[in-house]
């Protein structure tokens, strides 16, 4: 069964070493092909997306203010005491942003927190959360990695959270949800899942794109027979569903007839889109696009090489989110990728071991099957 296979995989300290020779060769070939493909596909998509942005700006004329300025204006109105839904719908309509369906209007959570703390203080809180995530990460990987890998992983986490240092960081729902999901991933313990549950619930309250992470957690908890944990996670999903229904009512009450509708989310943009998002929303932006695109692939295989339940969950979560983006997101939705950051970036530190383990397995130099069982 899938549950048994996943449990065996997660029990291995360096699972890629234990692949059969032909499977390791197949993974190596697939990795090389993915790296080569990314160097062509991502630059092409980025070029096409840039042209689309120019066209959008021309169509919007002087009202093309950009997402962050939109959210800043909404925050200022809420901070002045205006109802969130009235403020959001008014600003989005005035600046030619869609207000239908209701999910085009962000949940009110972040704007409310912004009005409580102010943008500057919220920015400090987000950076502090990034520091906490690094503090959680270091001891978690101590038994599975060397010092160089741990330091490199911490540095990758820091770079992956670069958006949190930006002036627009407190305005980005995806950045806020992403650091909360990173904390949920790194704080999880089977003996004490409460901190992780709280962080995941907070991420859901900020951005509904956190839902796949929570649903995967629910599915794996059910498969493992952790019924109490699964019950609480299901409760969070149910509470989120109720909150989303209330949100839909709030938006409907504020939207006038004839409000602009979204073109929808069925673009089938393909796997180049999440990679383009990683290139554009991280310091990889400073590198040539072809090189940055190939580097954006490597963290996934890096996480796969680490072993353990946490890394296994991370791989499934990242792969699932990339698939969702490839199927549904439009090219201009590349910023959705912030949902997996900064956690995804840490996998880059483990990419060298992944390649080494695959080469060893492909050459038949496989470690003992008893090594690294947990």
C-alpha positions in Angstrom: 0.0 0.0 0.0 1.0 3.6 -0.5 1.0 4.2 3.2 3.5 1.4 3.9 5.8 2.4 1.0 5.8 6.0 2.3 6.5 4.8 5.9 9.5 2.7 4.7 10.8 5.6 2.6 10.6 8.0 5.5 12.3 5.5 7.8 15.5 5.7 5.8 18.2 8.3 6.7 19.3 8.7 3.1 16.5 7.2 1.0 17.9 7.9 -2.4 20.9 5.6 -1.6 18.4 2.7 -1.3 16.8 3.0 -4.7 17.3 0.0 -7.0 20.0 0.6 -9.6 17.7 1.1 -12.5 15.4 3.4 -10.5 18.3 5.5 -9.5 19.4 5.8 -13.1 15.9 6.7 -14.2 15.8 9.5 -11.5 19.2 10.8 -12.6 18.1 10.9 -16.2 14.9 12.6 -15.2 16.8 15.2 -13.1 19.2 16.0 -15.9 16.3 16.3 -18.3 14.4 18.6 -15.9 17.5 20.8 -15.5 18.1 21.1 -19.2 14.4 21.7 -19.9 14.2 24.4 -17.2 17.0 26.4 -18.8 14.8 26.9 -21.9 11.2 26.8 -20.6 11.5 29.3 -17.8 13.2 32.1 -19.8 10.5 31.7 -22.5 7.7 31.9 -19.9 9.3 34.9 -18.2 9.6 36.7 -21.5 5.9 36.0 -22.3 4.8 37.0 -18.8 6.7 40.3 -19.1 4.9 41.1 -22.3 1.6 40.2 -20.7 2.3 42.6 -17.8 3.0 45.4 -20.3 -0.3 44.8 -22.1 -2.1 44.7 -18.8 -0.6 48.0 -17.7 -1.5 49.6 -21.1 -5.1 48.3 -20.7 -5.3 49.7 -17.2 -3.8 53.0 -18.2 -3.0 55.3 -15.2 -5.0 53.0 -12.9 -2.5 50.2 -13.1 -1.3 50.7 -9.5 0.0 47.2 -8.8 -1.1 44.7 -6.1 1.0 46.0 -3.2 -0.2 49.5 -3.7 -3.8 48.1 -3.8 -3.3 46.3 -0.5 -1.6 49.4 1.0 -4.6 51.5 0.1 -7.0 48.9 1.6 -5.0 48.8 4.8 -5.1 52.6 5.1 -8.8 52.6 4.8 -9.3 49.8 7.3 -6.9 51.6 9.6 -9.0 54.7 9.4 -12.0 52.7 10.6 -13.7 51.7 7.3 -15.3 48.3 6.9 -12.9 45.9 5.3 -15.2 44.6 2.6 -16.4 48.1 1.6 -12.7 49.3 1.4 -11.5 46.2 -0.5 -14.3 46.1 -3.0 -14.2 49.9 -3.6 -10.4 49.9 -4.2 -10.4 46.8 -6.4 -13.3 48.1 -8.5 -11.7 51.6 -8.8 -8.4 50.1 -10.0 -9.9 47.6 -12.4 -9.3 44.5 -10.2 -11.9 41.8 -10.3 -14.3 41.3 -7.4 -16.0 38.1 -8.7 -15.9 35.4 -7.6 -15.5 36.2 -3.9 -12.0 34.7 -3.7 -10.6 37.5 -5.7 -11.0 39.6 -2.6 -8.5 38.6 0.0 -9.5 37.4 3.4 -9.7 40.2 6.0 -7.2 38.7 8.4 -4.1 40.4 7.2 -5.6 43.8 6.8 -7.0 43.5 10.4 -3.6 42.5 11.8 -2.0 45.4 9.8 -4.3 47.9 11.4 -3.5 46.5 14.9 0.3 46.5 14.5 1.0 48.8 11.7 3.1 47.8 8.7 6.5 48.6 10.2 5.9 46.5 13.3 4.4 43.7 11.3 7.5 43.7 9.2 9.6 43.3 12.3 7.4 40.4 13.4 7.8 38.6 10.1 11.6 38.9 10.2 11.5 37.6 13.8 9.5 34.6 12.6 12.1 33.9 10.0 14.8 33.9 12.7 12.7 31.5 14.7 12.3 29.2 11.7 16.1 29.0 11.4 16.4 28.3 15.1 13.9 25.4 14.7 15.6 24.1 11.6 19.1 23.8 12.9 18.5 21.2 15.7 16.0 19.2 13.5 18.7 18.4 10.9 21.6 17.8 13.4 21.4 14.0 13.3 21.0 13.8 9.6 23.4 16.4 8.2 26.9 17.7 8.6 27.8 21.1 9.8 28.3 22.5 6.3 24.9 21.3 5.2 23.2 22.8 8.3 24.9 26.1 7.8 24.1 26.1 4.1 20.5 25.2 4.8 20.1 28.0 7.4 21.6 30.5 4.8 19.2 29.1 2.2 16.3 29.6 4.5 17.4 33.2 5.1 17.6 33.9 1.4 14.3 32.1 0.7 12.7 34.5 3.1 14.1 37.6 1.4 10.6 38.8 0.6 10.0 39.3 4.3 12.7 42.0 4.4 11.2 43.9 1.6 9.0 47.0 2.2 6.1 45.1 0.6 6.6 42.1 2.8 3.8 42.9 5.3 1.5 43.6 2.4 2.0 40.1 0.8 -0.6 37.6 1.9 1.5 34.8 0.3 4.7 35.8 2.1 2.9 35.9 5.5 1.2 32.5 4.9 4.5 31.1 3.6 6.5 31.9 6.8 3.6 30.5 8.9 3.6 27.2 6.9 7.4 27.0 7.3 7.0 27.3 11.0 4.2 24.7 10.9 6.5 22.3 9.1 9.5 22.9 11.3 7.6 22.9 14.7 5.7 19.7 14.1 6.2 16.8 16.5 4.0 13.7 16.6 4.0 14.0 20.4 3.0 17.7 20.3 1.4 18.9 17.2 -0.3 22.0 18.7 2.3 24.6 17.7 2.2 23.3 14.1 -1.6 23.3 14.1 -1.8 26.9 15.3 0.7 28.1 12.7 -1.2 26.2 9.9 -4.5 27.6 11.1 -3.0 31.1 11.0 -1.7 30.5 7.5 -5.2 29.4 6.4 -6.7 32.5 7.9 -4.4 34.7 5.9 -4.5 32.9 2.5 -6.6 30.0 1.3 -3.7 28.7 -0.8 -2.4 27.2 2.5 -5.3 24.6 2.3 -3.3 22.0 0.3 -0.7 21.8 3.1 -3.4 21.2 5.7 -5.3 18.7 3.6 -2.1 16.7 3.0 -1.5 16.7 6.7 -5.0 15.5 7.3 -4.6 12.7 4.8 -1.3 11.5 6.2 -2.6 11.6 9.8 -5.5 9.4 8.7 -3.3 7.0 6.9 -1.0 6.7 9.9 -4.0 6.2 12.3 -3.2 9.3 14.3 -6.9 9.8 15.0 -6.8 12.5 17.6 -4.4 14.6 15.5 -6.5 14.0 12.3 -9.6 15.1 14.2 -8.1 18.4 15.2 -6.8 19.0 11.7 -10.2 18.2 10.3 -11.7 20.7 12.7 -9.4 23.4 11.4 -10.5 22.6 7.9 -14.1 22.8 8.9 -13.6 26.1 10.7 -11.8 27.4 7.6 -14.7 26.4 5.4 -17.1 28.2 7.7 -15.0 31.3 7.7 -14.7 31.2 3.9 -18.5 31.0 3.7 -18.8 34.1 5.9 -16.2 35.8 3.7 -18.3 35.1 0.6 -21.3 36.7 2.3 -19.2 39.8 3.2 -18.0 40.2 -0.4 -21.4 39.6 -1.9 -22.9 42.3 0.3 -20.3 44.8 -0.8 -20.2 44.0 -4.6 -22.5 46.0 -6.8 -24.0 44.7 -10.0 -21.6 44.6 -12.9 -18.5 44.1 -10.8 -15.5 42.9 -12.8 -15.1 39.1 -12.9 -11.8 37.2 -12.9 -10.9 35.3 -16.0 -10.6 32.2 -13.8 -7.8 29.8 -12.9 -7.5 27.1 -15.5 -4.6 28.4 -17.5 -2.7 25.1 -17.6 0.6 27.1 -17.7 2.7 24.1 -17.0 5.6 23.3 -14.6 7.7 26.2 -15.8 5.4 28.6 -13.9 6.3 27.6 -10.3 10.0 27.7 -11.4 9.5 31.1 -12.8 8.0 32.1 -9.5 11.0 30.9 -7.6 13.3 32.8 -9.9 11.3 36.0 -9.6 10.5 36.0 -5.9 13.9 35.0 -4.4 17.5 36.2 -4.8 17.8 33.9 -7.8 16.5 36.9 -9.6 20.0 38.3 -9.6 21.3 35.3 -11.7 20.9 34.7 -15.4 17.4 33.2 -15.8 18.7 29.9 -17.3 21.0 29.3 -14.4 18.4 30.4 -11.8 15.8 28.1 -13.3 18.0 25.0 -12.9 18.9 26.0 -9.3 15.2 26.3 -8.6 14.7 22.6 -9.4 17.3 21.3 -7.0 15.7 21.9 -3.6 13.0 19.4 -4.3 15.5 16.6 -4.9 17.5 17.9 -2.0 14.5 17.5 0.4 13.9 14.0 -1.1 17.4 13.0 -0.1 17.1 14.0 3.5 14.9 11.2 4.8 12.5 11.3 7.7 8.8 12.0 8.0 9.2 15.8 7.9 11.2 15.7 4.7 8.8 13.3 3.2 5.9 15.5 4.0 7.8 18.5 2.7 8.4 16.8 -0.7 4.8 15.8 -1.1 3.6 19.3 -0.1 6.0 21.1 -2.5 5.3 18.8 -5.4 1.6 19.1 -4.9 1.7 22.8 -4.8 3.8 23.0 -7.9 1.3 20.7 -9.6 -1.6 23.0 -8.6 0.2 26.0 -9.9 1.0 24.3 -13.2 -2.6 23.3 -13.7 -4.5 26.3 -12.4 -2.5 29.5 -12.0 -2.2 32.1 -14.7 1.3 33.4 -15.5 0.7 36.6 -13.6 0.0 34.4 -10.5 3.7 33.4 -10.2 3.8 35.0 -6.8 1.8 32.2 -5.4 5.1 30.4 -5.0 5.7 32.4 -1.9 3.4 29.9 -0.1 6.3 27.3 -0.1 9.0 29.8 0.9 11.3 29.9 2.8 11.0 26.2 3.6 11.5 25.0 0.0 14.8 26.9 -0.3 16.5 25.0 2.5 16.5 21.9 0.2 19.1 23.5 -2.0 21.7 22.7 0.8 20.9 19.0 0.4 21.1 18.9 -3.4 24.8 17.8 -3.5 24.1 14.8 -1.2 21.1 13.9 -3.4 23.2 13.8 -6.5 25.9 11.8 -4.7 23.4 9.3 -3.4 21.8 8.8 -6.8 25.1 8.2 -8.4 26.1 5.7 -5.7 22.8 3.9 -6.1 23.1 3.9 -9.9 26.6 2.4 -9.6 25.4 -0.3 -7.3 27.2 1.1 -4.2 24.1 1.0 -2.0 24.3 1.4 1.7 23.1 -1.4 4.0 19.4 -1.7 4.2 19.5 -1.4 7.9 21.2 2.0 7.9 19.4 4.9 9.2 16.1 3.3 10.2 14.0 5.3 12.6 
